[in-house]
Amino acid sequence: KYPLAVISKTLELLGERPLIGYDVGCSFDVTMEKSSLGPAFAASGGRFCVCAFHGYSHSYTCQLEYHPNVIVGAGLEDLETMERIFSLTNMLASVTCYASPYRRRLFIEAYFRQLDEDKYLNAGTFILNNYKQALGVIHSDAATLLEAMHSLSITDKDLDNWENEQVDFFSRIGEEHPHDVHAVAYVERLQE
């Protein structure tokens, strides 16, 4: 129920086309469709993806649809902010381990207040560095890609076709082609 409450608040605050990264975004997509929020989420144009790090542990068919690297507009974000926060809070364990509940809450609250202040102070630098990184990727990687495409006589349409072929191939993995079934049966008969 908690993830559904988060989605409800997201729709309320962000409105159109939210991209929501969730460790199990692929399976939660089905849950969302079946929930009472499903129609509102679909109408908003929202979609789910898996966080970049967790995405690599999912099946390749899942990655082809839900990994942020294949979602137009997802940018360079890896959607692992919460993982970083959890990692940062590990140092609190030794301080709060034997503290009273009151002191534990006090330490945790003070820690997050300081973290917020630090993040706020560094927000401008963070945004500027991300902007510079994005421009670098656009200028250098785009030029390299165009040069490679030109030298190999590849068009944008070829790339789209290859992507569709890849999706089609992985969607049919596990299905036996009728020719293969007959060939295997033939070889088995020969071996008898």
C-alpha positions in Angstrom: 0.0 0.0 0.0 2.9 2.4 0.7 4.1 2.5 -2.9 0.5 3.2 -4.1 0.3 6.1 -1.6 3.6 7.5 -3.0 2.2 7.3 -6.5 -1.0 9.0 -5.4 1.1 11.9 -3.9 3.3 12.0 -7.0 0.4 12.4 -9.3 -1.0 15.1 -7.1 2.3 17.1 -7.0 4.0 16.4 -10.3 1.0 15.9 -12.6 1.9 14.9 -16.2 4.3 12.2 -17.3 6.1 11.2 -14.1 8.9 8.7 -14.6 9.1 6.6 -11.4 12.2 4.5 -10.6 11.5 1.6 -8.4 13.6 -1.5 -7.7 10.7 -3.7 -8.9 9.1 -1.1 -11.3 8.5 -3.8 -13.9 6.3 -5.9 -11.6 4.8 -2.9 -9.8 3.6 -1.6 -13.2 1.1 -4.5 -13.3 0.1 -3.7 -9.7 -0.6 -0.1 -10.7 -2.7 -1.1 -13.7 -4.9 -3.2 -11.4 -5.2 -0.6 -8.6 -7.8 2.1 -8.3 -5.0 4.6 -9.3 -4.4 2.8 -12.6 -6.6 4.9 -14.8 -5.3 8.2 -13.3 -1.7 7.0 -13.7 -2.3 5.9 -17.3 -4.0 9.3 -18.1 -1.0 11.2 -16.7 1.2 9.4 -19.2 3.3 8.1 -16.3 5.6 5.2 -16.5 7.8 3.0 -14.3 11.4 2.0 -14.7 13.8 0.0 -12.6 16.7 1.8 -11.0 19.9 1.5 -13.1 21.9 -0.7 -10.7 19.0 -3.0 -9.9 18.0 -3.1 -13.5 21.0 -5.2 -14.5 19.8 -8.0 -12.2 16.5 -8.2 -14.0 15.9 -10.3 -17.2 17.0 -8.8 -20.4 13.5 -8.5 -21.6 12.7 -6.4 -18.5 15.7 -4.2 -19.2 14.6 -3.6 -22.8 11.5 -1.9 -21.5 12.2 -0.7 -18.0 15.9 0.2 -17.7 16.4 4.0 -17.7 19.1 3.7 -20.4 16.4 2.8 -23.0 13.8 5.3 -21.9 13.8 8.5 -23.9 14.0 11.5 -21.6 15.4 9.6 -18.6 18.7 11.3 -19.1 21.8 10.4 -17.1 20.0 9.8 -13.8 20.5 6.4 -12.3 17.6 6.7 -9.8 19.7 5.3 -7.0 19.4 8.3 -4.6 17.7 6.3 -1.9 20.4 3.7 -2.0 23.0 6.4 -1.5 21.0 7.8 1.5 20.8 4.4 3.0 24.5 3.9 2.6 25.2 7.3 4.2 23.1 6.4 7.2 25.1 3.3 7.9 27.5 5.4 10.1 24.5 6.3 12.3 24.3 2.7 13.5 27.3 2.8 15.8 26.1 6.1 17.3 22.4 5.1 17.8 22.9 1.4 18.6 22.8 1.8 22.4 20.9 5.1 22.6 17.5 5.5 24.1 14.6 5.8 21.6 14.5 9.6 22.3 18.3 10.1 21.7 18.2 7.8 18.6 15.5 10.0 17.0 17.4 13.1 18.0 20.6 11.9 16.3 18.7 10.7 13.2 16.8 14.0 12.9 20.0 16.0 13.4 21.8 13.9 10.8 19.2 14.4 8.2 18.9 18.1 9.0 22.6 18.5 8.3 22.4 16.3 5.2 19.6 18.6 3.9 21.6 21.7 4.6 24.7 20.3 2.9 22.7 19.2 -0.2 21.0 22.5 -0.4 24.3 24.4 -0.2 25.7 22.3 -3.0 22.6 22.2 -5.2 23.9 24.9 -7.6 27.2 23.1 -8.1 25.4 19.8 -8.5 23.1 21.2 -11.2 26.0 22.9 -13.0 28.1 19.8 -13.0 25.2 17.7 -14.3 24.5 20.3 -17.0 28.2 20.2 -18.1 28.2 16.4 -18.1 25.1 16.3 -20.3 26.5 18.8 -22.7 29.7 16.8 -22.9 27.8 13.6 -23.7 25.6 15.4 -26.3 28.6 17.0 -28.1 31.2 14.3 -27.9 29.1 11.1 -27.9 26.7 12.4 -30.6 29.6 13.3 -32.9 31.2 9.9 -32.3 28.0 8.1 -33.0 27.3 10.1 -36.2 30.8 9.5 -37.4 30.5 5.7 -36.8 27.1 5.6 -38.4 28.4 7.4 -41.5 31.5 5.2 -41.8 29.3 2.1 -41.5 26.5 3.4 -43.7 24.0 3.1 -40.9 20.8 5.2 -40.7 18.6 6.1 -37.8 16.0 3.8 -39.3 18.5 0.9 -39.2 19.0 1.5 -35.4 15.3 1.6 -34.9 14.9 -1.7 -36.9 17.6 -3.4 -34.9 16.1 -2.3 -31.6 12.7 -3.7 -32.7 14.3 -6.9 -33.9 16.1 -7.3 -30.5 12.8 -6.7 -28.6 11.1 -9.3 -30.9 13.9 -11.8 -30.5 13.9 -11.6 -26.7 10.1 -11.7 -26.5 10.2 -15.1 -28.3 13.1 -16.7 -26.4 12.0 -20.0 -25.1 9.7 -20.7 -28.0 10.6 -23.6 -30.2 10.6 -23.0 -33.9 8.6 -25.7 -35.7 11.6 -26.5 -37.9 13.8 -27.0 -34.9 11.3 -29.4 -33.3 11.2 -31.5 -36.5 15.0 -31.5 -36.8 15.4 -32.7 -33.2 12.8 -35.4 -33.7 14.6 -36.5 -36.9 18.0 -36.7 -35.1 16.4 -38.6 -32.2 14.9 -41.1 -34.6 18.3 -41.5 -36.3 19.9 -42.2 -33.0 17.4 -45.0 -32.2 
